[in-house]
Amino acid sequence: MPIQILMPALSPTMEEGTLAKWLVKEGDSVASGDVIAEIETDKATMEFEAV
């Protein structure tokens, strides 16, 4: 079932980011706290966790 995922702001001034790597395969179970992706900006790369 598709769901919408909002990209978190890595800083108060962040305006855009890039989904650098998707870490979960289609059909995999995801629990709160699991890292599902890596988000990259011009200044940092951050792991994105499921809530």
Secondary structure as UniProt FT lines:
FT   TURN            12..13
FT   STRAND          18..22
FT   TURN            26..27
FT   TURN            32..33
FT   STRAND          35..40
FT   STRAND          45..49
//
